[in-house]
Amino acid sequence: PKTMPAVLDALKAHHIHAIFFMVGEMASAQETPELIARILAEGHIIGNHTMTHQDLCRLKDDARAAREIDLGKQTIEGADGGFTLVWFRTPYGARCERVDTMLAERGLTHFHWDLDPQEWRHNNAKKAYDYVTKQLGKMTGRNVLLMHDIKKATVIALPQILDWIDQENEARKLAHKRRIRIIQSYELAEERLPPGELDWLRDLEPDPLVWARALASALP
């Protein structure tokens, strides 16, 4: 609650829709329903990041690992009551045969990342900014950026990074170079739809906010 509003403000100012992988035990906080309502109202997607952020591959008990996935989903959904979680990210990005099997049984695919500025570890905004801008400046393909809304460094670095992207794109435009394009979370959701289903959804529900929310809540 102390940091997320500022992160949402930065995203809103730059018209960016992100994916928030939420931990279940954090979703039980008193302020969470209001935050979730804002996240969804502003067009972001919420995903499941387990109940207590355990390394699922290190848990010896299969039932406990399964409970981390299922209870996390149940708790986060229960905090608001108006949406369904189907996107998932494992804590620490830990993958193993057991976890992949559990996800497959639930129709889930792991949503990994490519760029990790490590601000969760050092909590240094300048280091995070320098890392992300350097990587973005030289990348040629699609990359998923990982950041943590619970860190003050993210609150400081994120708007600076987004400002840098705007400035970089202006320079690239003048130089007739390919710009950095931020792929919105709803665009990722649309990519996973079978051909023709997006048009069907639009015909079914004329209100774009309603079908966009349904879309974001119905795809792995």
Residue, then its C-alpha position, 0 to 999 in steps of 0.5 A: p500500500k505504501t509503494m504500489p499507488a506510485v507505481l500505478d501512477a507512473l504506469k498511468a502517466h505513460h499509458i502502460h498496462a502491466i502484469f502484477f504477480m501477487v502473493g496471496e498473503m499480501a492480498s489478505a491485507q486490509e488495503t488490498p481490495e482497494l488496490i486490486a480494484r484500481i489495478l483492474a480498473e486501470g486495465h492491468i492484469i493480475g497473476n498468481h505468485t503463490m500464497t507465501h512465496q515459497d520455492l516450490c521445487r525445494l518443498k519436500d511435500d507435494a501437497r504443500a507445493a500444490r497448496e501454495i498454488d491453489l491457496g494463492k489463487q483462492t486468496i487473491e481472488g477472494a480479496d476482490g471477488g470479481f475476477t479469476l486468476v489464470w496467469f502464474r509465475t513461480p517464486y524465484g523463477a524456480r522450475c522443476e518437473r514437479v512444478d511443471t506437472m502441477l501447472a499442466e494439471r491446472g492448465l497454467t504456463h509459467f510466465h518468466w522474465d528476461l530482464d532482472p534489474q535486481e532492485w529486489r536485492h540491492n534496492n538501489a534506484k540508480k543501479a536499476y535504472d542503469y541496468v534497464t536502460k542499458q539493456l533496452g538500448k541494445m536489445t533487438g527482440r522481445n523481452v519481459l522486464l521484472m520489477h517489484d512494486i514493493k521496493k522504493a527503488t522501483v518507485i523511483a526508477l520506474p518513472q525515470i525508465l519510462d521517461w528515458i524510453d520516451q526520450e530514446n524513441e524521440a531520438r530514434k525517430l529523428a534518426h529513422k531507427r526502430r523505436i522501443r515498443i512496450i507490448q501491453s499486457y492485454e496485447l499478450a492476452e490477445e495473442r493467446l486467443p484462438p483466431g476469431e475469438l477476439d472478434w466474437l468477444r467484442d460482438l458479445e460485449p459492446d463495452p470494451l472495459v467489460w470484455a477486456r477484463a473478461l479477456a485478461s481473466a480468462l487466459p493462461 
